[in-house]
Amino acid sequence: QQTANRTAQGFNELKNSGRLEEAREMVEDEEKKMLIASAPTLRKFSENMTKVRRQIEIIKGDDSRTPEERREIINKLTAQYNIIAQQGVKAANTLGIR
C-alpha cells in the first residue's frame, strides 16, 4: 500500500506542478499506472483498519465495562480487523502489488 501511495503522490505532485510530460510518462508505465489507480482502494483498507484499532483502544480503556465484556468486544473487533486485513491482502494480490 505504501508503494501505491508514494507512486500516486509522485504522480499528483508532477501533475500539480505542471510537469505534465513527466506525469504522462509515469502513467504510460503499466505498473505505475496500476499503482496509481489502486492507491485509493488500498488507502481505504488502511483507514478502516485504523478505525478498528482505535475502537479497540477505546474499549481497552472503558472501565464502565467488565473485563469479560471488554474481552468479548475486543475479540469481535479483532476478528473484524483481520477480515479487513485479509481483504486488503487479497486486493493487493489481485492487483499484483507486493
Buried (B, 14 or more C-beta within 10 A) or exposed (E): BEBBBEBBEBBEEBBEEEEEEBBEEBBEEEEBBBBBBBBEBBBBBBEBBEBBEEBBEEBEEEEEEEEEEBEEBBEEBEEBBEEBBEEBEEBBEEBEBE
